[in-house]
Amino acid sequence: MAISERKIFLASRSPRRRELLRQIGVGHELLVLRDAGNRGTDVDETPHDGETPRDYVLRVAIAKTKAGLLVAARRAGGIVKPVLAADTTIALDSIIIGKPDDAEDATRILQALSGRSHVVITAVVMAFAERIETRVSESNVMMSTLDDGLIRRYIATGEPMDKAGAYAVQGRAAAFISRIEGSYSGIMGLPLAETVELLAAFNIESV
């Protein structure tokens, strides 16, 4: 089965991932996966017992891609495009840190990250027909020491609430990051070097 056009399906709600794909010139159509409500969820993002952060993020990204394939099959009307999905998590002392449940949880997360280094792991997965390819990006991030007043003001902006690790490196929290070793776009949620590799593997041009 041949790929019918250069565009892809993106199985993600993230506006940051859409922005990054546009940045490298990749046309895409959004596939919205269920993540809450009476209809349930398409992907269970609950960590498994004993699962490492890397294994966790790769498993979830693969599950998102497979769910995206099912959604695409229902709505594509015979148009065939590869499906791209990604997942990002933060590891602090090998402990998985996801999105905060509420403001109190966001406070706890930011207090734990304050003045310490952590790892941001993003898995990117692309699938077409029966073929699935994966890439994983890991970046080390050093966060400055944050006092309680600064954390409180940041949480009041609402920015942390749908972000892994309760912060957005491309937003106000850029002022909190003292050092990055790795992929800035990977920390945002879509490592572009790895994504371009995946696209090339499926003969899709970018940049």
VOLOMI-890626 format. One record per residue: residue number from 1; x negated, y negated, z negated of N, C-alpha, C in turn. Coordinates in nm, 4 decimals, decimal comma, always signed. Example, Ala and Ser with C-alpha at 12.3 -4.5 7.8 and 13.67 -1.06 7.14 Angstrom:
BEGIN
NODE  pos       n.x       n.y       n.z      ca.x      ca.y      ca.z       c.x       c.y       c.z
NODE    1   -1,3190   +0,5690   -0,7800   -1,2300   +0,4500   -0,7800   -1,3200   +0,3300   -0,7800
NODE    2   -1,2850   +0,2250   -0,7080   -1,3670   +0,1060   -0,7140   -1,2900   -0,0030   -0,7870
***
This chain:
BEGIN
NODE  pos       n.x       n.y       n.z      ca.x      ca.y      ca.z       c.x       c.y       c.z
NODE    1   -0,0857   +0,1193   +0,0000   +0,0000   +0,0000   +0,0000   -0,0893   -0,1244   +0,0000
NODE    2   -0,0664   -0,2132   +0,0913   -0,1494   -0,3329   +0,1032   -0,0854   -0,4495   +0,0300
NODE    3   -0,1690   -0,5378   -0,0193   -0,1199   -0,6593   -0,0831   -0,0645   -0,7514   +0,0250
NODE    4   +0,0567   -0,8013   +0,0005   +0,1269   -0,8722   +0,1068   +0,0847   -1,0177   +0,1212
NODE    5   +0,0313   -1,0764   +0,0165   -0,0079   -1,2160   +0,0245   -0,1059   -1,2470   -0,0863
NODE    6   -0,1603   -1,3675   -0,0856   -0,2635   -1,4017   -0,1817   -0,2071   -1,4337   -0,3196
NODE    7   -0,0808   -1,4618   -0,3303   -0,0236   -1,4954   -0,4589   -0,0133   -1,3720   -0,5487
NODE    8   -0,0049   -1,3977   -0,6794   +0,0092   -1,2905   -0,7763   +0,1281   -1,3205   -0,8672
NODE    9   +0,1690   -1,2196   -0,9426   +0,2622   -1,2396   -1,0524   +0,1812   -1,2593   -1,1802
NODE   10   +0,2207   -1,3548   -1,2618   +0,1574   -1,3780   -1,3917   +0,2573   -1,3401   -1,5002
NODE   11   +0,2243   -1,2364   -1,5762   +0,3120   -1,1917   -1,6849   +0,2711   -1,2622   -1,8136
NODE   12   +0,3090   -1,3889   -1,8247   +0,2709   -1,4690   -1,9405   +0,3588   -1,5925   -1,9486
NODE   13   +0,3907   -1,6320   -2,0724   +0,4627   -1,7572   -2,0938   +0,3673   -1,8757   -2,1114
NODE   14   +0,2394   -1,8488   -2,1209   +0,1420   -1,9505   -2,1596   +0,1224   -2,0564   -2,0514
NODE   15   +0,1515   -2,1819   -2,0824   +0,1229   -2,2879   -1,9847   -0,0263   -2,3066   -1,9622
NODE   16   -0,1070   -2,2688   -2,0609   -0,2525   -2,2811   -2,0454   -0,3042   -2,1837   -1,9400
NODE   17   -0,2502   -2,0630   -1,9385   -0,2943   -1,9659   -1,8373   -0,2514   -2,0100   -1,6976
NODE   18   -0,1338   -2,0668   -1,6864   -0,0890   -2,1176   -1,5564   -0,1803   -2,2308   -1,5094
NODE   19   -0,2150   -2,3187   -1,6021   -0,3042   -2,4309   -1,5690   -0,4403   -2,3804   -1,5236
NODE   20   -0,4934   -2,2789   -1,5896   -0,6243   -2,2264   -1,5534   -0,6205   -2,1566   -1,4183
NODE   21   -0,5119   -2,0861   -1,3872   -0,5000   -2,0265   -1,2537   -0,4938   -2,1339   -1,1454
NODE   22   -0,4191   -2,2395   -1,1723   -0,4142   -2,3508   -1,0753   -0,5522   -2,4126   -1,0579
NODE   23   -0,6281   -2,4167   -1,1658   -0,7625   -2,4760   -1,1615   -0,8529   -2,4041   -1,0626
NODE   24   -0,8354   -2,2724   -1,0482   -0,9186   -2,1970   -0,9541   -0,8442   -2,1667   -0,8237
NODE   25   -0,7318   -2,2340   -0,8027   -0,6635   -2,2273   -0,6745   -0,5869   -2,1006   -0,6478
NODE   26   -0,5366   -2,0362   -0,7531   -0,4642   -1,9104   -0,7358   -0,3143   -1,9350   -0,7481
NODE   27   -0,2420   -1,9117   -0,6405   -0,0971   -1,9240   -0,6443   -0,0370   -1,8096   -0,7242
NODE   28   +0,0669   -1,8383   -0,7993   +0,1264   -1,7339   -0,8820   +0,2736   -1,7617   -0,9081
NODE   29   +0,3434   -1,6540   -0,9359   +0,4836   -1,6610   -0,9741   +0,4962   -1,6053   -1,1148
NODE   30   +0,5742   -1,6711   -1,1979   +0,5823   -1,6356   -1,3389   +0,6791   -1,5196   -1,3607
NODE   31   +0,6335   -1,4227   -1,4396   +0,7192   -1,3149   -1,4895   +0,7358   -1,3365   -1,6395
NODE   32   +0,8578   -1,3540   -1,6851   +0,8821   -1,3793   -1,8269   +0,9172   -1,2479   -1,8951
NODE   33   +0,8348   -1,2079   -1,9899   +0,8599   -1,0870   -2,0673   +0,9421   -1,1212   -2,1905
NODE   34   +1,0220   -1,0265   -2,2349   +1,1013   -1,0472   -2,3562   +1,0090   -1,0404   -2,4774
NODE   35   +1,0224   -1,1380   -2,5672   +0,9381   -1,1355   -2,6872   +1,0176   -1,1553   -2,8150
NODE   36   +1,1492   -1,1713   -2,8057   +1,2308   -1,1903   -2,9263   +1,3774   -1,1859   -2,8868
NODE   37   +1,4628   -1,1896   -2,9883   +1,6059   -1,1996   -2,9629   +1,6736   -1,0639   -2,9580
NODE   38   +1,8032   -1,0668   -2,9251   +1,8844   -0,9457   -2,9272   +1,8420   -0,8432   -2,8226
NODE   39   +1,7746   -0,8878   -2,7174   +1,7336   -0,7951   -2,6123   +1,6069   -0,7195   -2,6497
NODE   40   +1,5466   -0,7533   -2,7627   +1,4251   -0,6855   -2,8049   +1,3021   -0,7425   -2,7369
NODE   41   +1,1928   -0,6672   -2,7424   +1,0676   -0,7110   -2,6827   +1,0201   -0,6104   -2,5797
NODE   42   +0,9461   -0,6603   -2,4808   +0,8878   -0,5708   -2,3805   +0,7565   -0,5109   -2,4291
NODE   43   +0,6875   -0,5789   -2,5212   +0,5563   -0,5336   -2,5681   +0,5513   -0,5435   -2,7202
NODE   44   +0,5140   -0,4352   -2,7852   +0,4950   -0,4355   -2,9301   +0,3528   -0,4820   -2,9596
NODE   45   +0,3397   -0,5978   -3,0208   +0,2082   -0,6537   -3,0483   +0,1615   -0,6280   -3,1916
NODE   46   +0,2248   -0,5336   -3,2595   +0,1838   -0,4985   -3,3944   +0,0530   -0,4200   -3,3906
NODE   47   -0,0508   -0,4638   -3,4630   -0,1756   -0,3863   -3,4644   -0,1554   -0,2475   -3,5232
NODE   48   -0,2269   -0,1500   -3,4682   -0,2230   -0,0142   -3,5201   -0,3228   +0,0013   -3,6349
NODE   49   -0,2952   +0,0915   -3,7234   -0,3877   +0,1176   -3,8340   -0,5246   +0,1579   -3,7798
NODE   50   -0,6289   +0,0910   -3,8295   -0,7647   +0,1248   -3,7897   -0,8067   +0,0738   -3,6535
NODE   51   -0,7210   -0,0013   -3,5863   -0,7511   -0,0513   -3,4519   -0,8478   -0,1679   -3,4594
NODE   52   -0,9528   -0,1647   -3,3790   -1,0460   -0,2763   -3,3757   -0,9833   -0,3937   -3,3005
NODE   53   -1,0295   -0,5173   -3,3265   -0,9748   -0,6319   -3,2521   -0,9884   -0,6158   -3,1010
NODE   54   -1,1016   -0,5633   -3,0541   -1,1200   -0,5459   -2,9094   -1,0222   -0,4435   -2,8537
NODE   55   -1,0073   -0,3304   -2,9222   -0,9131   -0,2287   -2,8758   -0,7699   -0,2817   -2,8787
NODE   56   -0,7401   -0,3589   -2,9826   -0,6049   -0,4146   -2,9963   -0,5717   -0,5068   -2,8793
NODE   57   -0,6588   -0,6016   -2,8520   -0,6270   -0,7014   -2,7501   -0,6216   -0,6380   -2,6111
NODE   58   -0,7043   -0,5367   -2,5882   -0,7008   -0,4678   -2,4594   -0,5714   -0,3871   -2,4457
NODE   59   -0,5320   -0,3188   -2,5519   -0,4068   -0,2415   -2,5476   -0,2871   -0,3313   -2,5188
NODE   60   -0,2799   -0,4454   -2,5870   -0,1664   -0,5351   -2,5681   -0,1656   -0,5937   -2,4270
NODE   61   -0,2827   -0,6313   -2,3757   -0,2890   -0,6875   -2,2402   -0,2470   -0,5838   -2,1361
NODE   62   -0,2885   -0,4588   -2,1538   -0,2463   -0,3529   -2,0619   -0,0954   -0,3330   -2,0701
NODE   63   -0,0416   -0,3337   -2,1924   +0,1034   -0,3164   -2,2092   +0,1798   -0,4307   -2,1436
NODE   64   +0,1286   -0,5536   -2,1547   +0,1928   -0,6676   -2,0897   +0,1924   -0,6507   -1,9377
NODE   65   +0,0811   -0,6021   -1,8851   +0,0715   -0,5838   -1,7404   +0,1705   -0,4780   -1,6928
NODE   66   +0,1779   -0,3670   -1,7652   +0,2717   -0,2616   -1,7272   +0,4165   -0,3094   -1,7379
NODE   67   +0,4458   -0,3868   -1,8429   +0,5799   -0,4436   -1,8545   +0,6072   -0,5397   -1,7390
NODE   68   +0,5044   -0,6163   -1,7011   +0,5190   -0,7072   -1,5877   +0,5478   -0,6338   -1,4586
NODE   69   +0,4859   -0,5176   -1,4396   +0,5134   -0,4374   -1,3206   +0,6599   -0,3963   -1,3147
NODE   70   +0,7164   -0,3595   -1,4295   +0,8571   -0,3198   -1,4336   +0,9485   -0,4377   -1,4036
NODE   71   +0,9167   -0,5532   -1,4612   +0,9963   -0,6733   -1,4341   +0,9876   -0,7097   -1,2861
NODE   72   +0,8666   -0,7035   -1,2307   +0,8480   -0,7368   -1,0893   +0,9263   -0,6418   -0,9992
NODE   73   +0,9283   -0,5138   -1,0349   +0,9998   -0,4157   -0,9537   +1,1496   -0,4431   -0,9524
NODE   74   +1,2019   -0,4979   -1,0627   +1,3456   -0,5257   -1,0708   +1,3852   -0,6498   -0,9933
NODE   75   +1,2938   -0,7460   -0,9826   +1,3351   -0,8747   -0,9290   +1,2642   -0,9165   -0,8016
NODE   76   +1,1642   -0,8417   -0,7565   +1,0798   -0,8899   -0,6474   +1,1441   -0,8775   -0,5106
NODE   77   +1,2469   -0,7961   -0,4982   +1,3130   -0,7826   -0,3690   +1,2230   -0,7261   -0,2613
NODE   78   +1,1346   -0,6355   -0,3008   +1,0470   -0,5711   -0,2041   +0,9160   -0,6434   -0,1792
NODE   79   +0,8999   -0,7642   -0,2354   +0,7739   -0,8378   -0,2184   +0,6702   -0,7784   -0,3127
NODE   80   +0,5565   -0,7419   -0,2592   +0,4544   -0,6743   -0,3379   +0,3423   -0,7720   -0,3703
NODE   81   +0,3159   -0,7895   -0,5000   +0,2058   -0,8738   -0,5462   +0,1425   -0,8079   -0,6679
NODE   82   +0,0130   -0,8267   -0,6876   -0,0488   -0,7772   -0,8103   +0,0048   -0,8540   -0,9317
NODE   83   +0,0005   -0,7877   -1,0461   +0,0436   -0,8482   -1,1720   -0,0785   -0,8720   -1,2594
NODE   84   -0,0887   -0,9937   -1,3119   -0,1975   -1,0308   -1,4022   -0,1388   -1,0623   -1,5392
NODE   85   -0,2026   -1,0112   -1,6430   -0,1631   -1,0446   -1,7796   -0,2880   -1,0578   -1,8648
NODE   86   -0,2740   -1,1244   -1,9784   -0,3873   -1,1425   -2,0692   -0,3359   -1,1480   -2,2120
NODE   87   -0,4256   -1,1219   -2,3041   -0,3928   -1,1368   -2,4452   -0,5166   -1,1856   -2,5182
NODE   88   -0,4941   -1,2704   -2,6172   -0,6040   -1,3298   -2,6940   -0,5812   -1,3069   -2,8418
NODE   89   -0,6871   -1,2698   -2,9112   -0,6797   -1,2626   -3,0566   -0,8095   -1,3147   -3,1155
NODE   90   -0,8071   -1,3373   -3,2440   -0,9243   -1,3841   -3,3168   -0,9634   -1,2786   -3,4172
NODE   91   -1,0938   -1,2579   -3,4323   -1,1445   -1,1630   -3,5307   -1,2317   -1,2379   -3,6307
NODE   92   -1,1964   -1,2263   -3,7565   -1,2759   -1,2823   -3,8650   -1,3168   -1,1661   -3,9542
NODE   93   -1,4465   -1,1380   -3,9572   -1,4965   -1,0206   -4,0305   -1,4253   -0,8940   -3,9831
NODE   94   -1,4063   -0,8847   -3,8501   -1,3432   -0,7695   -3,7859   -1,1950   -0,7537   -3,8198
NODE   95   -1,1347   -0,8549   -3,8832   -0,9924   -0,8531   -3,9134   -0,9176   -0,9292   -3,8049
NODE   96   -0,8118   -0,8687   -3,7514   -0,7329   -0,9308   -3,6452   -0,6501   -1,0451   -3,7022
NODE   97   -0,6619   -1,1628   -3,6378   -0,5827   -1,2795   -3,6767   -0,5031   -1,3239   -3,5549
NODE   98   -0,3730   -1,3131   -3,5646   -0,2875   -1,3504   -3,4531   -0,2272   -1,4884   -3,4701
NODE   99   -0,1061   -1,5036   -3,4204   -0,0359   -1,6312   -3,4322   +0,0259   -1,6432   -3,5715
NODE  100   +0,0321   -1,7650   -3,6253   +0,0913   -1,7812   -3,7591   +0,2417   -1,7599   -3,7572
NODE  101   +0,2926   -1,7062   -3,8665   +0,4367   -1,6853   -3,8795   +0,5101   -1,8153   -3,9111
NODE  102   +0,4436   -1,9033   -3,9858   +0,5047   -2,0291   -4,0278   +0,3933   -2,1232   -4,0735
NODE  103   +0,4303   -2,2409   -4,1229   +0,3313   -2,3400   -4,1630   +0,2428   -2,2893   -4,2766
NODE  104   +0,3021   -2,2150   -4,3683   +0,2238   -2,1617   -4,4800   +0,1188   -2,0623   -4,4302
NODE  105   +0,1580   -1,9795   -4,3350   +0,0643   -1,8830   -4,2776   -0,0448   -1,9551   -4,1985
NODE  106   -0,0079   -2,0600   -4,1255   -0,1062   -2,1382   -4,0514   -0,2077   -2,2013   -4,1462
NODE  107   -0,1610   -2,2492   -4,2594   -0,2512   -2,3065   -4,3595   -0,3501   -2,2018   -4,4086
NODE  108   -0,2993   -2,0838   -4,4398   -0,3857   -1,9757   -4,4886   -0,4914   -1,9382   -4,3844
NODE  109   -0,4507   -1,9302   -4,2567   -0,5445   -1,8940   -4,1503   -0,6535   -1,9993   -4,1354
NODE  110   -0,6149   -2,1254   -4,1289   -0,7132   -2,2320   -4,1087   -0,8065   -2,2451   -4,2277
NODE  111   -0,7571   -2,2217   -4,3473   -0,8439   -2,2233   -4,4643   -0,9464   -2,1101   -4,4569
NODE  112   -0,9047   -1,9955   -4,4044   -0,9967   -1,8823   -4,3911   -1,1034   -1,9086   -4,2846
NODE  113   -1,0662   -1,9778   -4,1759   -1,1605   -2,0063   -4,0667   -1,2532   -2,1236   -4,0991
NODE  114   -1,2120   -2,2094   -4,1890   -1,2851   -2,3319   -4,2204   -1,4303   -2,3042   -4,2599
NODE  115   -1,5222   -2,3710   -4,1904   -1,6640   -2,3613   -4,2219   -1,7287   -2,2292   -4,1864
NODE  116   -1,6612   -2,1492   -4,1045   -1,7123   -2,0168   -4,0727   -1,7100   -1,9918   -3,9216
NODE  117   -1,7836   -1,8896   -3,8817   -1,7840   -1,8451   -3,7426   -1,6848   -1,7303   -3,7256
NODE  118   -1,6146   -1,7295   -3,6132   -1,5247   -1,6198   -3,5820   -1,5390   -1,5853   -3,4335
NODE  119   -1,4778   -1,4746   -3,3951   -1,4857   -1,4275   -3,2566   -1,3486   -1,4393   -3,1915
NODE  120   -1,3451   -1,4975   -3,0719   -1,2230   -1,5033   -2,9924   -1,2358   -1,4000   -2,8801
NODE  121   -1,1407   -1,3086   -2,8752   -1,1441   -1,2003   -2,7766   -1,0226   -1,2125   -2,6855
NODE  122   -1,0483   -1,2186   -2,5560   -0,9396   -1,2217   -2,4583   -0,9585   -1,1081   -2,3581
NODE  123   -0,8549   -1,0280   -2,3437   -0,8543   -0,9223   -2,2428   -0,7694   -0,9687   -2,1252
NODE  124   -0,8186   -0,9447   -2,0040   -0,7459   -0,9770   -1,8814   -0,7264   -0,8476   -1,8035
NODE  125   -0,6051   -0,8263   -1,7577   -0,5723   -0,7021   -1,6881   -0,4970   -0,7358   -1,5595
NODE  126   -0,5334   -0,6664   -1,4512   -0,4602   -0,6806   -1,3262   -0,4201   -0,5431   -1,2764
NODE  127   -0,2964   -0,5340   -1,2267   -0,2456   -0,4066   -1,1760   -0,1781   -0,4262   -1,0418
NODE  128   -0,1938   -0,3254   -0,9573   -0,1264   -0,3236   -0,8278   -0,0997   -0,1784   -0,7925
NODE  129   +0,0293   -0,1455   -0,7724   +0,0677   -0,0063   -0,7504   +0,0204   +0,0771   -0,8690
NODE  130   -0,0629   +0,1786   -0,8460   -0,1094   +0,2658   -0,9541   -0,2448   +0,2228   -1,0101
NODE  131   -0,3005   +0,1174   -0,9569   -0,4355   +0,0764   -0,9965   -0,4310   -0,0295   -1,1062
NODE  132   -0,5133   -0,0106   -1,2096   -0,5249   -0,1081   -1,3177   -0,6727   -0,1356   -1,3426
NODE  133   -0,7092   -0,2638   -1,3455   -0,8461   -0,3056   -1,3754   -0,8442   -0,3974   -1,4976
NODE  134   -0,9468   -0,3868   -1,5809   -0,9524   -0,4672   -1,7033   -1,0873   -0,5385   -1,7170
NODE  135   -1,0838   -0,6510   -1,7863   -1,2048   -0,7228   -1,8265   -1,1805   -0,7786   -1,9669
NODE  136   -1,2866   -0,7895   -2,0463   -1,2753   -0,8439   -2,1814   -1,3828   -0,9492   -2,2025
NODE  137   -1,3428   -1,0641   -2,2572   -1,4337   -1,1745   -2,2886   -1,4385   -1,1927   -2,4403
NODE  138   -1,5595   -1,2072   -2,4947   -1,5762   -1,2333   -2,6371   -1,6615   -1,3587   -2,6554
NODE  139   -1,6139   -1,4494   -2,7371   -1,6842   -1,5749   -2,7623   -1,6949   -1,5993   -2,9126
NODE  140   -1,8080   -1,6526   -2,9552   -1,8269   -1,6897   -3,0955   -1,7964   -1,8385   -3,1125
NODE  141   -1,7167   -1,8691   -3,2115   -1,6742   -2,0070   -3,2360   -1,7071   -2,0438   -3,3808
NODE  142   -1,7757   -2,1559   -3,3969   -1,8059   -2,2075   -3,5302   -1,7122   -2,3227   -3,5605
NODE  143   -1,6365   -2,3106   -3,6676   -1,5438   -2,4159   -3,7065   -1,6016   -2,4988   -3,8200
NODE  144   -1,5845   -2,6283   -3,8120   -1,6288   -2,7181   -3,9183   -1,5479   -2,6936   -4,0454
NODE  145   -1,5968   -2,7458   -4,1555   -1,5231   -2,7366   -4,2808   -1,4031   -2,8310   -4,2761
NODE  146   -1,2845   -2,7771   -4,3033   -1,1605   -2,8535   -4,2952   -1,1044   -2,8730   -4,4359
NODE  147   -1,0788   -2,9983   -4,4724   -1,0170   -3,0185   -4,6036   -0,8662   -2,9990   -4,5923
NODE  148   -0,8008   -2,9846   -4,7069   -0,6580   -2,9519   -4,7069   -0,5738   -3,0601   -4,6410
NODE  149   -0,6140   -3,1855   -4,6547   -0,5394   -3,2945   -4,5921   -0,5448   -3,2861   -4,4412
NODE  150   -0,6613   -3,2548   -4,3871   -0,6763   -3,2423   -4,2424   -0,5938   -3,1244   -4,1906
NODE  151   -0,5993   -3,0135   -4,2615   -0,5201   -2,8968   -4,2218   -0,3712   -2,9313   -4,2232
NODE  152   -0,3278   -2,9996   -4,3264   -0,1863   -3,0358   -4,3384   -0,1432   -3,1264   -4,2231
NODE  153   -0,2257   -3,2260   -4,1893   -0,1908   -3,3171   -4,0793   -0,1888   -3,2440   -3,9459
NODE  154   -0,2825   -3,1512   -3,9271   -0,2873   -3,0772   -3,8015   -0,1636   -2,9883   -3,7857
NODE  155   -0,1269   -2,9205   -3,8907   -0,0090   -2,8345   -3,8843   +0,1165   -2,9159   -3,8576
NODE  156   +0,1220   -3,0371   -3,9102   +0,2385   -3,1245   -3,8900   +0,2570   -3,1612   -3,7430
NODE  157   +0,1512   -3,1507   -3,6608   +0,1644   -3,1802   -3,5172   +0,2404   -3,0694   -3,4445
NODE  158   +0,2488   -2,9513   -3,5050   +0,3140   -2,8379   -3,4408   +0,2239   -2,7590   -3,3475
NODE  159   +0,1055   -2,8102   -3,3196   +0,0173   -2,7451   -3,2227   -0,0237   -2,6022   -3,2616
NODE  160   -0,0458   -2,5726   -3,3894   -0,0977   -2,4393   -3,4234   +0,0034   -2,3262   -3,4130
NODE  161   +0,1312   -2,3555   -3,4012   +0,2322   -2,2554   -3,4328   +0,2459   -2,1404   -3,3326
NODE  162   +0,2022   -2,1564   -3,2096   +0,2097   -2,0444   -3,1149   +0,0717   -2,0057   -3,0634
NODE  163   -0,0296   -2,0349   -3,1448   -0,1676   -2,0109   -3,1028   -0,2334   -1,9046   -3,1906
NODE  164   -0,3060   -1,8121   -3,1281   -0,3849   -1,7168   -3,2047   -0,4871   -1,7931   -3,2885
NODE  165   -0,4934   -1,7598   -3,4164   -0,5852   -1,8310   -3,5044   -0,5364   -1,9658   -3,5503
NODE  166   -0,4137   -2,0021   -3,5119   -0,3504   -2,1275   -3,5554   -0,4239   -2,2520   -3,5081
NODE  167   -0,4894   -2,2439   -3,3915   -0,5494   -2,3656   -3,3364   -0,5600   -2,3551   -3,1846
NODE  168   -0,5676   -2,4709   -3,1198   -0,5843   -2,4784   -2,9746   -0,7135   -2,5536   -2,9448
NODE  169   -0,8099   -2,4837   -2,8867   -0,9399   -2,5452   -2,8613   -0,9290   -2,6589   -2,7610
NODE  170   -0,8280   -2,6542   -2,6735   -0,8111   -2,7586   -2,5727   -0,7265   -2,8745   -2,6250
NODE  171   -0,6811   -2,8655   -2,7483   -0,5967   -2,9694   -2,8058   -0,6675   -3,0483   -2,9140
NODE  172   -0,5919   -3,0876   -3,0152   -0,6482   -3,1672   -3,1248   -0,7582   -3,0926   -3,1997
NODE  173   -0,7476   -2,9607   -3,2027   -0,8446   -2,8810   -3,2774   -0,9833   -2,8813   -3,2145
NODE  174   -0,9983   -2,9375   -3,0952   -1,1317   -2,9506   -3,0372   -1,2242   -3,0259   -3,1322
NODE  175   -1,1672   -3,1142   -3,2123   -1,2463   -3,1918   -3,3077   -1,2972   -3,1071   -3,4237
NODE  176   -1,2427   -2,9851   -3,4387   -1,2832   -2,8977   -3,5490   -1,3957   -2,8029   -3,5109
NODE  177   -1,4238   -2,7905   -3,3804   -1,5170   -2,6883   -3,3320   -1,6565   -2,7473   -3,3187
NODE  178   -1,7498   -2,6939   -3,3964   -1,8861   -2,7490   -3,3928   -1,9763   -2,6750   -3,2951
NODE  179   -1,9441   -2,5509   -3,2604   -2,0285   -2,4762   -3,1674   -1,9491   -2,3631   -3,1031
NODE  180   -1,9774   -2,3419   -2,9735   -1,9163   -2,2318   -2,8990   -2,0266   -2,1549   -2,8275
NODE  181   -2,0243   -2,0244   -2,8387   -2,1130   -1,9381   -2,7607   -2,0240   -1,8418   -2,6824
NODE  182   -2,0117   -1,8666   -2,5533   -1,9257   -1,7808   -2,4733   -1,8433   -1,8599   -2,3746
NODE  183   -1,7202   -1,8187   -2,3554   -1,6334   -1,8728   -2,2513   -1,5295   -1,9685   -2,3093
NODE  184   -1,5382   -2,0948   -2,2717   -1,4386   -2,1927   -2,3172   -1,2999   -2,1560   -2,2658
NODE  185   -1,2923   -2,1169   -2,1365   -1,1617   -2,0800   -2,0809   -1,1095   -1,9520   -2,1457
NODE  186   -1,2011   -1,8630   -2,1872   -1,1593   -1,7431   -2,2583   -1,0968   -1,7764   -2,3920
NODE  187   -1,1506   -1,8763   -2,4593   -1,0940   -1,9210   -2,5871   -0,9567   -1,9834   -2,5633
NODE  188   -0,9390   -2,0498   -2,4510   -0,8086   -2,1050   -2,4156   -0,7061   -1,9955   -2,3864
NODE  189   -0,7542   -1,8789   -2,3416   -0,6612   -1,7695   -2,3165   -0,6749   -1,6996   -2,1827
NODE  190   -0,7665   -1,7476   -2,0959   -0,7870   -1,6813   -1,9676   -0,9307   -1,7066   -1,9211
NODE  191   -1,0231   -1,6152   -1,9500   -1,1627   -1,6355   -1,9090   -1,1745   -1,6337   -1,7569
NODE  192   -1,2158   -1,7466   -1,7006   -1,2090   -1,7597   -1,5552   -1,3113   -1,6740   -1,4820
NODE  193   -1,4313   -1,6566   -1,5371   -1,5300   -1,5727   -1,4687   -1,4784   -1,4301   -1,4544
NODE  194   -1,4233   -1,3774   -1,5628   -1,3693   -1,2413   -1,5580   -1,2452   -1,2336   -1,4699
NODE  195   -1,1640   -1,3368   -1,4715   -1,0435   -1,3384   -1,3885   -1,0790   -1,3401   -1,2401
NODE  196   -1,1788   -1,4185   -1,2035   -1,2233   -1,4223   -1,0639   -1,2757   -1,2857   -1,0211
NODE  197   -1,3456   -1,2158   -1,1121   -1,3924   -1,0804   -1,0814   -1,2752   -0,9874   -1,0511
NODE  198   -1,1711   -0,9954   -1,1332   -1,0534   -0,9120   -1,1113   -0,9862   -0,9447   -0,9786
NODE  199   -0,9693   -1,0726   -0,9519   -0,9067   -1,1137   -0,8259   -0,9849   -1,0608   -0,7063
NODE  200   -1,1174   -1,0725   -0,7131   -1,2018   -1,0244   -0,6035   -1,1887   -0,8733   -0,5870
NODE  201   -1,1739   -0,8022   -0,6989   -1,1593   -0,6561   -0,6916   -1,0326   -0,6159   -0,6169
NODE  202   -0,9334   -0,7065   -0,6166   -0,8083   -0,6816   -0,5441   -0,8027   -0,7617   -0,4130
NODE  203   -0,9191   -0,8105   -0,3703   -0,9312   -0,8836   -0,2427   -0,8463   -1,0102   -0,2401
NODE  204   -0,8394   -1,0784   -0,3538   -0,7672   -1,2054   -0,3617   -0,8700   -1,3164   -0,3814
NODE  205   -0,8684   -1,4123   -0,2912   -0,9649   -1,5219   -0,2972   -0,9226   -1,6234   -0,4025
NODE  206   -1,0227   -1,6926   -0,4579   -0,9964   -1,7974   -0,5553   -1,1002   -1,9068   -0,5402
NODE  207   -1,0840   -2,0128   -0,6139   -1,1754   -2,1283   -0,6201   -1,1799   -2,2049   -0,4880
***
